[in-house]
Amino acid sequence: MRMILPRNVSYIINKLEEKGYEAYAVGGCVRDTILGREPEDWDITTSAQPMEIKGCFKKTIDTGIQHGTVTVMLDHIGYEVTTYRIDGEYEDNRHPKSVEFTNNLRLDLERRDFTINAMAYNDSVGLVDEFDGIGDIENKIIRCVGDAGQRFDEDALRMLRAIRFSGQLDFKIEENTREAITVRVEKLKNISAERIRVELSKLIISKASGQIREVYNTGMSAYFLPELDAMMKVDQKNPHHVYTVGEHSIRSVENMNFFFGKYTDSVDISIFPQDIVERVRKITKNLDKKEHIILCMTMLLHDIAKPKVMFTGKDGVGHFYGHPERSEEMARVILRRLTFDNDTIGIVRRLIRFHDIRINSDKKSVRRAVSKIGKDIMEMLFLVQYADIFAQNPATFDSKLKQVSGIMDIYHEVIAENSPLTIKDLEVNGRDLIESGVKPGPVLGDTLEKLLEIVLDDPQKNKKQILLDSVKKMEGDSPNGY
């Protein structure tokens, strides 16, 4: 098999070989190249020891020299070069107590997690595939190198990585590998929340994001997202829904990924009208990876409180009064527990708080809604509402989709008209009001809020003199003045 390596990667390998060492591209970059995917980064493994690596290149960084890793800098880009090694005993289900350098490539490859990640390549030797990674790629299987139980005992995070890879690649987890997971899930309690967050984030934006069901089915979620377990068991008993709370939420994640163009054959794309697809793709093409994660995390958690607030009426119908507000608060706790950044937490909370909002189909109502919700997340909110609807009862789609699309059209008109939507959009500011006689302090803020109410009702009144006249009228109407 012939692979095209990036120029700098070939340079590093060739330089090491010139000095008498072995060197190969290794791991995920080899896997992704075989799959026709663009590798995120390129790792190199070599028989050279760290100080020998450093001696071959002008600029290096000691990123993990005690474990054999040196970063070689070329054209302001770092390439990790690691000495062949054998891991010592693992004491915390995550890190080896020690590493031993070796000059045997096979020994280095056999310590790796999955067969598809245990391949190496250089131009002189070609592909080194000691554990049939190619066969597993052809059969679309995630399988551990050697004994699966031992691999997971060494590093419990590998269990969640198995699910993540199955989601990203749309591969199935090999039976023995999956069985080894189910009997070791408790070891996840030894893994940091930060590492779990990274894997979960990659999973929920993958093309087979529905593999999060396996996180529940294998028992893993009980150790870092027990709220999902509760959702998976709740029948909503409501004519608007045909799935459990958990299944509805996972399907809404899959829908969101379809909007981003990431989906598998398991997603029934026939349910999405072409005009809706065109609407959502216009939005998603302008969103980045972080916003993608925010939206998928919103869908996973938007109904997280339903099991806690569910009320079944005498007619047997389930109701979930106040679930957006309760879900927002639960999402805050969960996202902090998983070490998400404050910006992500803030946006997810707002999207969950307003995911069920119903807006009247007129410009005044839309302007007020945008002012309340925030212009910065309005288009993301439309995506959330579409993804939510398509995970409900198909019999209820039409009217709900028409409502969201109608509000979306009015929103675009409001934006095109440059309608004032926030206090910052007013033609007067705090200094103007102080000069007109309004005292600094709470009254000043209240006055600006009242002026915003005026222009939300009628944008034509957003003129300095009209607003100052309105302030004088407020003063005259106030029994105590200012």
Buried (B, 14 or more C-beta within 10 A) or exposed (E): EEBEBBEBBBBBBBBBBEBEBBBBBBBBBBBBBBEEEEBEEBBBBBBBBBEBBBEBBEEBBEEBBEBBBBBBBBEEEBBBBBBBBBBEEBEEBBBBEEBEBBBEBEEBBBBBBBBBBBBBBBBEEEBBBBBBBBEBBEEEBBBBBBEBBEBBBBBBBBBBBBBBBBBBBBBBBBEEBBBBBEEBBEBBEBBEBEBBBBBBBBBBBBBBBBBBBBBBBBBBBBBBBEBBBBBBEBEBBBEBBBBBBBBBBBBBBBBBBBBBEBBBEEBEEEBBBEEBBEBBEEBBEEBEEEBBBBBBBBBBBBBBBBBBBBEEEEEEEBBBEEBBBBBBBBBBEBBEEBEBEEEBBBBBBBBBBBBBEEBEEEBEBBBBBBBEBBBEBBBBBBBBBBBBBBBBBEEBBEEBBEBBBEBBEBBEEBBEEEBBBEBEBBBBEBEBBEEBEBEEEEBBEEBBEEBBEBBBEEBEBBEEEBBBEBBEEBBEEEEEEB
